[in-house]
Amino acid sequence: MAASAAPGCAFKDLKSALDDGGARPTIYTAAVGKGRDHMWIGAVDGLRINGTVYDFEADGVRTRRVG
């Protein structure tokens, strides 16, 4: 099954469509949202995407596997 963008597509359905035996998908960007109540000025650390945690430090990004 080919993956495609579709309104109302659940994340679990997207993951299932991408698990088609082809090349593993690559994440090129990620966004962080916190809501619409007050302006947020800050930083992100310990960002987890699937089984990898990304720690953003002054000397670069460190990655570690979860588990």
Rosetta blueprint (number, residue, H / E / L):
1 M L
2 A L
3 A L
4 S L
5 A L
6 A L
7 P L
8 G L
9 C L
10 A L
11 F H
12 K H
13 D H
14 L H
15 K H
16 S H
17 A H
18 L H
19 D L
20 D L
21 G L
22 G L
23 A L
24 R L
25 P L
26 T L
27 I L
28 Y L
29 T L
30 A L
31 A L
32 V L
33 G L
34 K L
35 G L
36 R L
37 D L
38 H L
39 M L
40 W L
41 I L
42 G L
43 A L
44 V L
45 D L
46 G L
47 L E
48 R E
49 I E
50 N L
51 G L
52 T E
53 V E
54 Y E
55 D E
56 F E
57 E E
58 A L
59 D L
60 G E
61 V E
62 R E
63 T E
64 R E
65 R E
66 V L
67 G L
